C-alpha cells in the first residue's frame, strides 16, 4: 500500500514549511519499509486528515506535530521503528525525573540543605542520556532506526 504525501505547504511561514518538509521526509522513509496494511491505512488516515484540515498557520502546525507524534508512537509500539535519538530524548527526561529528583532530595536532606535538590538533575540527565544512547545504538544495530531526526 502506498503512503500519501502531505500536500499542504504554506511557503509564507518558515516554521510550517520546515515542519511539512520534515513530515514528508518521514513519509518517504516509510515508503522504503514494508509496513503492514493496517498501519499504512492508519498513517494514510492521518495524512488525509491533515490534507483536508481547514486550519492555517499555528493551528495547522500544532495539528501537524500532533499527527506526526501519533505516527511515531504507532511505529514505535507496533513495529519498534524509531527516528534517530528517539530513546536519548525520551530517557533524558525520564532520567531527570526518575533518577535526578530522588538523588537531589537525598543529597538535600542528608546534608541539611534542600537547596541542593537541583544537584541531582544533571546526574539524572547524564544517566538518562547514557541509557537512551545505548537503546538508540541497539535500535540501529537491529535495523529499527529511521534515518531522520525529528525536531
C-alpha positions, 0 to 999 in steps of 0.5 A, a space after each residue: 500500500 502506498 503512503 500519501 504525501 502531505 500536500 499542504 505547504 504554506 511557503 509564507 511561514 518558515 516554521 510550517 514549511 520546515 515542519 511539512 518538509 520534515 513530515 514528508 521526509 518521514 513519509 518517504 522513509 516509510 515508503 522504503 519499509 514494508 509496513 503492514 496494511 493496517 498501519 499504512 491505512 492508519 498513517 494514510 488516515 492521518 495524512 488525509 486528515 491533515 490534507 483536508 484540515 481547514 486550519 492555517 498557520 499555528 493551528 495547522 502546525 500544532 495539528 501537524 506535530 500532533 499527527 506526526 507524534 501519533 505516527 511515531 508512537 504507532 511505529 514505535 509500539 507496533 513495529 519498534 521503528 524509531 527516528 534517530 535519538 528517539 530513546 536519548 530524548 525520551 530517557 533524558 527526561 525520564 532520567 531527570 525525573 526518575 533518577 535526578 529528583 530522588 538523588 537531589 532530595 537525598 543529597 538535600 536532606 542528608 546534608 541539611 540543605 534542600 537547596 541542593 535538590 537541583 544537584 541531582 538533575 544533571 546526574 539524572 540527565 547524564 544517566 538518562 542520556 547514557 541509557 537512551 544512547 545505548 537503546 538508540 545504538 541497539 535500535 540501529 544495530 537491529 535495523 529499527 532506526 529511521 534515518 531522520 531526526 525529528 525536531 
